[in-house]
Amino acid sequence: MDTARKKCLLSESNLKEIENNLHLSEFFRINRSELVHKKHVEKIERYNKNTLSIKVKGVNAHLITSQSNTAIFRKWIEE
């Protein structure tokens, strides 16, 4: 979802291409289908043992990190 609240469907290969063109200090891929921009992360809560729930500004639904990316995301968001 972009800042205008438009949803865009992309294949995983397209998302990977987009990810490769972004600044890794600003964007993070939290799971197979979602990237987040650091400045739009509003709130982070524990979802279960190995995942986090992320509240993004302007989005009602919470985004969930994958188990494999949770620890890396925690380090990234603190930088």
C-alpha positions as CSV (number, residue, x, y, z in Angstrom):
1,M,0.0,0.0,0.0
2,D,1.4,3.4,-0.8
3,T,0.9,6.7,1.0
4,A,-2.2,7.4,-1.0
5,R,-3.6,4.1,0.3
6,K,-3.5,2.4,-3.1
7,K,-2.9,-1.3,-3.1
8,C,-0.5,-2.7,-5.8
9,L,-0.2,-6.3,-6.6
10,L,3.3,-7.5,-7.4
11,S,4.9,-10.8,-8.0
12,E,7.7,-11.8,-5.6
13,S,10.3,-11.3,-8.4
14,N,9.0,-7.8,-9.0
15,L,9.1,-7.0,-5.2
16,K,12.7,-8.3,-5.1
17,E,13.6,-6.0,-8.0
18,I,12.0,-3.0,-6.2
19,E,13.8,-4.0,-3.0
20,N,17.1,-4.0,-4.8
21,N,16.6,-0.4,-5.9
22,L,15.7,1.0,-2.5
23,H,17.9,2.3,0.2
24,L,18.3,-0.5,2.8
25,S,18.6,2.0,5.6
26,E,15.1,3.3,4.8
27,F,13.2,0.2,3.6
28,F,12.9,-3.3,5.0
29,R,11.2,-6.4,3.7
30,I,9.3,-7.7,6.7
31,N,7.9,-10.8,4.9
32,R,7.5,-12.3,1.4
33,S,5.0,-9.7,0.3
34,E,5.6,-6.5,2.2
35,L,8.2,-3.7,2.5
36,V,8.0,-1.0,5.1
37,H,9.6,2.5,5.2
38,K,11.2,3.3,8.5
39,K,9.7,6.7,8.9
40,H,6.1,5.3,8.5
41,V,6.5,2.7,11.3
42,E,4.2,4.0,14.0
43,K,4.2,1.2,16.6
44,I,5.8,-2.2,17.1
45,E,4.4,-4.9,19.3
46,R,5.1,-8.6,20.0
47,Y,2.7,-10.7,17.9
48,N,3.8,-14.1,19.1
49,K,7.1,-15.8,20.1
50,N,9.0,-15.1,16.9
51,T,7.1,-12.4,15.1
52,L,6.2,-8.7,15.5
53,S,3.1,-6.7,14.7
54,I,3.8,-3.4,12.9
55,K,1.4,-0.5,12.8
56,V,2.1,1.7,9.8
57,K,0.9,5.3,9.6
58,G,-2.3,5.5,7.6
59,V,-3.0,1.8,7.5
60,N,-5.6,0.2,9.7
61,A,-4.3,-3.4,9.5
62,H,-1.2,-4.4,11.3
63,L,1.7,-6.0,9.3
64,I,3.4,-9.1,10.6
65,T,7.1,-9.9,10.3
66,S,8.2,-13.3,9.1
67,Q,9.9,-15.4,11.8
68,S,13.1,-15.4,9.8
69,N,13.2,-11.5,9.5
70,T,12.1,-10.5,13.0
71,A,15.5,-10.4,14.7
72,I,17.0,-8.5,11.7
73,F,14.1,-6.1,11.7
74,R,14.6,-5.3,15.3
75,K,18.2,-4.4,14.7
76,W,17.3,-2.4,11.5
77,I,14.6,-0.3,13.2
78,E,17.0,0.7,16.1
79,E,19.6,2.0,13.7
